[in-house]
Amino acid sequence: MSIDEICREAIAARTFPGCQIGVLRGDEISVSGHGRLTYDAGAAAVTDETLYDVASVTKSIPTNSLILALIEQGKLGLDDGAVEYLPELRNQYRDQILIRHLLTYTVILDLPTGLADVARDEPSRLLHTVFSTPLKAPPGEQFYYTNTPALMLGLIAEKICGKPLDKVAEEMFFAPLEMKRTSFKPRRDINSIAPSELTEDGPVIGEPHDGSARVLRRMGMVAGHAGLFSTAGDLLKFVRMLMHDGSWEGRGFFTPETVMAMHTNQLERLGNQVGLGWEMSRALVPDGIGSPNLFGKTGFTGCSIVADPELQTAFVILSNRTYPRSPETREGIVAVRHVLARLLLKRK
């Protein structure tokens, strides 16, 4: 089964109206567009330059990676307390929250619902909630994937650099890696950006699909946990640099040791599988596919990165499975990712 056949079947099943697939083999990147921006027969076709809201992929590219780069530069430490950079923190255990806890999602706010619900109900109190809500457990003792750690890390990066997160990311990663189509604030163009949702006010285009990130954007802030727009080709430029032990075309972005930590389990003692700032869950691919140190990141809108350092192969799926509205389960997009993994990550 070819990539084109996989995508045609997914579109016919209404998993998404269209998608962009990028593949990295060695140093070679190939990208293909499939389907349309919406299910409307007159909608623009997806191309290799179509922009997608990559949702939580934002956590790893750029936010967590920026923090790791700043650690390498000696501007903060992995075991520094978060309160050193965010004195606004008033949470229980505030003095025990370390940067490494935020990078491994072992800081869990005791929120009955997610940040998106807080943003909808009390938008002006969103950051106050983040800074003051009690924790469910002492930092580092439990893993639970939420938006809050990356949101905090984005604020920390801004504090250290004295610039908005989007400016820092552009200077440190996007410009030097020639990720020319990657931005937190894309020019709104209905023919080049896939809408992520259809609301009563019309399609969501060029704004974060994530509710809390959208509220922060309207407050003039860039969130560290969601809201980046990019292409499969641009994201693979970042991954290609990681595959080269953190260097590309003579420029070092990370040491090999930091890249290794990204795909080395940091939470074995807790029975979880998490890299430093990246996902390592075997749920990224079907059982028996890929290498043990495979890593990546997924996003709610229907996006994912899967990278296998041992095979020197990676692939990216960008889609708007949340258009016109979010499906009840992720079964459709997970199935697409697994079929692609079987096709692309075959071991010789």
N, C-alpha and C positions, 0 to 999 in steps of 0.2 A: 504494500500500500504506500503510495507516494504522499508527500506533504500536501500537494494540491487535492488529492482524493480525501485525505483526512479532514481538510478544511471545508471542502464542499459538503461532506456528510454532516459536519458540525453545524454549518449554516442552514442546511436543510432541516436539521433537528431543532433549529432556533436556539442553539446554545449561545450564539452571538450573531449579529448581522454581518460582521466582517472581522478580520483579524490581520495581524502582521506577524510573520514568523521570521526570526533571524537565527542563523546557524553559524557557529564558529568552529572551524576545524583547523588546528594549528594556528596560523596567523590570518587565514582567509575568512572573511565575513561575507555571507550571502543573505539577502533579505527579500522576501516576497510578500505582496499584499493580496488579500483574498476577500471577496465579497464587497459590501458597501458600508457606508458610515451608519446607515439605519436600514430598516427593513423596507423602506419606501423604494420602489423600483426606479425612481428618478434621482435617488440620492447619489452623491459622488462615490466613485469607486475608491477602495483603500489602495494606497500606493506605498512604496517604501519610505515616503516622507510624511505620511499621515501621523499626526501627533495623537497620543493616547495619554489619559490620566493613569499613571502607573500606581496610584494608591499607596499601599504599604511598602512597595519596592523602595519608596522614598526613604524609609528607615535605614536601609543599607546603602543605597546610592541616592543622596550623598551623606546623610546625617551621621550614621554610625562610623562610616569611613572617615569623615572629617574629624571626629573625635579621636580615632586611632592615629590619624596623621598628626594631630596636635600633641598627642602623647609622645610620638616619635620625635617631635620638635622640642620636647621638654617643656611645653606650655601648660601641661597638667599631667597628673599621674593616674594610672589605672586604679590605685587604691586611695586616691584623693577623696575626701568627702564632698558630696554634691552641694552641701550647704556652704562650702567655701565660695562657690560660684553663684549659688542661688540662696542668699540669706533670707529670701522671702519664705522659704520652707518652714512650715509650722507643724508638719506632720509628726505623729508619733514615730519614734526611732529616727528623727531627722538627722541626728549626729552619726547614725550608723549606715546611712545610704552612701555607698561608694559608686564611683564611675563604673567599675566592673559589674556591679549589680544592675545598673541601668542598661548596660550593653548585653546582658544575658537575661533580661526580663524577669528578674527575681525581686522586683519592687512592685507590690500589688496593693493598689488603693482599694479600700473597702467601699466600693460604689455599687449600689444595687443594680444600676444600669450603666451603660457605657458613657464615654465623654460626649458622644453625639447627642444623647438624650439631655445631658446637662446643657450642651450648647443650644439645643432647641428650646428648652424650658427657661433657662436663665443665662442667656449669652454673655451678659456683662460680668457674670460671676464665674466664668469658665476657669480662668487662671487661679482665682481665689480657691476654687474647689480643688484644683490640682495641688496647690500649695498647702492646703489645710486638712484634707480628708485623711482620717486615720488609715494605717496600713493593716492588712489582714494578718500579716506575720512579720517577724523581724526580717530585714533585707537579707537576701542570700539563702533563705531557708526553703522557699517554694518557688517553682517556676509557673508563671501564668502569663500568656502572651496578651499584652494590651498596648494601647497607643501611648500611655503616659510616659514610659521611660524615654522613648524617642523624642517626644515633645520636650521633655526636660533637657535632653542632650542637645537639641537644637538651640534652646535658650542659652545653654552653657557655651556652646560654640560661638554664639553671638557675643556673649559677655567677654570671652577671651580675645576675640578678634576685633571687637569694637565695630562690627559691621553687621548688616542684616544677613541672615542665613543664605539667601539666594546669591548675594554678592560674594560671600566667602566660597560657596560651592563653585561659582563661575571662575574665580581666580585660581582656586586650588586644583580643580578637576576638569570642569567642562571646557574651558578655553585651551589649556595645554593638551588635552586629549582630543581636541577638535570635535567635541560633542556639540556641533553647531545647532542642532534642532532640539536641544534640551534646555528647559527653562521652567521656573516656577510661575512665570507670568507671561504666557504666550500671547501673541497678538491674536485677538478673537477673529477667527475666520471659519465660517461654517463649512467651508469646503476642504479644510485641511486639518481640522480637529474633530475627532470622533466624539459625539455627545455621550455623556456617561449616564444620563437619566432624563426622563421626560416628566416634568412637574407641571403643576397648575399654571406656573408662570412661563412655561416653555421649556425647551431643552437646556440642560446644563452643559455649557460649552466653555472651556477655558478657565473654569472655576473648579476647585476641588470637589469631588463627589462626596468625600468624607465631611460629615456635618460640622465637626469641631474645627477641622482645618479651614472650612469655608467661613465659619464665624470669625476665626482669627484673621483670615485674609481680609475680610471686610472691616476689621479693626486696624488694618494696615500692617499686619504681621505675617510672616511666613512660617508655617508649622514644620516641625522636624519629622512628623510621623506620616504625612500624606500631602499630596498636592503638586508633585512634580509631573511635568509633561515631557514625554520623550518618544524616541523611536527605537525599534529593535536594534537597528544598526548602531545607534549611539550607545545604548546600554552595553552592547557587545564590545565596543571599544574599551569601556571600563573593565569588563571581564577579561579581555585580552591582556590588558596591563597586569591584572592579578595572575593570569596564567604564566606571565613572565616574571614571577616572583616580585611583583610590585614595581617593575620598571618598564618603560616603553620609549623607544627611540632615544636612548641615552639619558632619559630623565627618570630619577627615582622618586616614586610616590610613597612606597612602603619598603621596609626591609623584608627579606624572605621570611623572617621569624614572625612578623606581624601577619603576613599572608597565611602562613601555616596556622596561626591561631584562629583565623577566620574559619578554617575548616578542620579544626580540632575540637572535639567535644569538651566543653567547659563545665558541664553539669553531670558528669558521670556519677558522682556521689549521690545525686538526687534521682538518678534513674531517668534523666532526660537527655536529649541529644541536641545541643545548641552550640554553634560556633560563636566566636567573639564578634558580635554585631551581625551575624548571618544565621540563616536556618540550616540545620543539618538533618532534619527529620527525614526518615526513610519514606515518609508519606509523599515526598517530592516526586518519587518514581515508584514503579511497581517493585515488588520483592524480586531480588536477584538481578536487577538492572543497575548498571553503573558500578563505580568503585566505592569502597567504604568511606572515603573522605569527600564524597560528593556534597556540594552545598548549593545554596541559592536563596531565593526570596519570592514570596507570592504576594499578590495584591487583590483586594476584594473586587475590583472592577473587572477582573478576568485576566490579570497579567502575571507573568512568572519568569524568573531566571533560574535555570538549572545548569550548573557548571561542574564538570568532572576533571579535576587537575591531572589525574592519572591518564585519562584518555585524551587530554588536551582538546576536549570538545565541550561546547556549551550551546544551549539554545534559549531563545527568548520567545515567549508568546505575549503579544499585546492584543487585547480585545476590549469591547464594551459589552460584556455579558449582562451588565446592569441596565442596559437600555432595552425597552423603554422603562422597565422597572426591574428590581432585583428578583431573581428567581428564589424559590423557597430553599433550595439546596445548591451545593457546589458540585453536584455529581457530574454535570455536563462538562464543565471546564476541567475538572480533575481527570475525567476520561480522556479528553483531548491531550492533556499534558502527559498522561501515562502512555498513550499510543505513540506520541512523538518520542518519548524516552525509549520505548522499545525499538523504534526505527533508528534513532540517532546514536544511542549509547550502547551499541553492541560491542561486546568484548571479543577480540580475535582469539 
